[in-house]
Structures are given as structure tokens and as C-alpha cells.
């Protein structure tokens, strides 16, 4: 099998490679970054997403278990989970979020809220071995910062994880009342890091977030994880 091509971060891709990747609004191709590219050249700060970069996607069986807790059909639960997620990511209280998902008022100390919080955090806590290898490699060579769209229960769990100490700064949408892909959240990060856009390389698995960062002059990179045997 031929060796997979690697590209510097950031880079201008060859025409054949560029055709495979989304393009920014400025007409330049997004760079595809895979864990095996970690030794390539980057700028001063590495700004990493959490979900599906460091962590694996939510396991379907754990989403189904949350649907049982909610007393809903799995498909209906998944739709409501994401439909109401943005305010939660921006700092809404957990009981208000789950009230919206379940369609009934829940108190902050309701056991259903406690159980759903725990299950939700657990579903996002499966670390990707390839992502962790990349993180450990980068931590030895670059200043790291985290930027995640995450509600407070997940942000608190990430802060308590041993690997979180590798990040000099951790930015969460719930604590900034801003979320990707809003330009304002990237501007807030630039301010806190006291960095120019060109001093940051941003890795995210969602093209819309990469586009938003690139529009501000950040070296924005589309992260593509390696496939996993269990299909997560």
C-alpha cells in the first residue's frame, strides 16, 4: 500500500489532494490533519478542540441509555438533545437544558437531572488513543490551549482529568457565554493568549469551526481522526 501523503500545517495542498477537502470562503482548501502529521511544522500555540479530537464520538449505546433515562424514543431524544444544546453549551443551567429536552420542568436537584448529567459526561469521556498520542507529542514541543463547546458539567470533568494539565489554558463555551463557530469566541481566546492570529494553529473536527477561525487569520486545520475498529 502506498504511503499516505503528509502536509505541513498550514499548507497549500497539491491540486489532486485539495479536491478531496472542503474549501474556505476565501477559496483556499482546508488542510487535513491526521494524528500521523503531528511532527510537522506548526506555529507557537496549538489550540485544540475536545470532542472527536481528544475524545471519541458518543457511543450509540450510551445515547440510547440516556434516552431511557429521559423516557423517550432514541431518535426523538437525539433530535431534542442537539436541538436544545446551543444555550446549554453557552452556560445554561443543566436542569433548564434537561427540562427542554424532556419537555417538562425539572428542579436543579431532581435525580433525573443528576443521572442525565452523569450519563452525558460519561458519553463524552472516552478518550481517543490516537488523539492522546498526538496530544502527548505536541505537549513536549508546543504551548497548548483547549477550546471546547462544552456545558459546565463536562467542562468540570475535563478540568479534573490528569491529561488536562498539559494545557496552559482551557477555554469552554459555557464559561465564556460564547460558542464556536462565533467569531467572538476566537477573538476572546486571542485576547487571553495575547497572541496574533498567525501565532495559533487551531485543530477542530468540524469544517464550520475551521472556516470561522480561518476567516480571522488563524491557521485553522480540519482534524480527521483515524477510523476505529468499533466504528465510533
Secondary structure as UniProt FT lines:
FT   HELIX           15..18
FT   TURN            19..20
FT   TURN            25..26
FT   STRAND          31..33
FT   HELIX           35..37
FT   TURN            38..39
FT   STRAND          45..48
FT   TURN            51..54
FT   HELIX           60..70
FT   HELIX           74..83
FT   HELIX           85..89
FT   TURN            90..91
FT   HELIX           94..102
FT   TURN            108..109
FT   HELIX           111..123
FT   HELIX           129..139
FT   TURN            140..141
FT   STRAND          143..148
FT   HELIX           152..160
FT   HELIX           162..166
FT   STRAND          169..172
FT   HELIX           173..176
FT   TURN            180..181
FT   HELIX           183..193
FT   HELIX           197..199
FT   STRAND          200..204
FT   HELIX           207..215
FT   TURN            216..217
FT   STRAND          219..223
FT   TURN            229..230
//
